[in-house]
């Protein structure tokens, strides 16, 4: 949650600041948190990726998990960053035109 909040806060425009202890509930943050969870698990699996074979049997469980996470993580990152950018631009526009009839988002 901390990494998702830090990345969200770094995406321009810098109109709102989210805190890891109080993330807004929505698809954007769910994608961000999922991305960083996948990334952390991927790093752990890659660190511990060791081929093991005994006799005629070879065990390679981590390779498939690494492959799956490597394919899924970029799509979560892309969705998170695109949604965050769109949200923040909308908030910025609403805040800029609040006097013209909008009330802003209330973040």
Buried (B, 14 or more C-beta within 10 A) or exposed (E): BEBBBEBBBEBEEEBBEBEBEEBEEEEBBBBBBBBBBBBEBBEEBEEEEEEEEEEEEEEEEBEEBBEEBEEBBEEBBEBBBEBBBEBBBEBBBBBEEEEEEEEBBEE
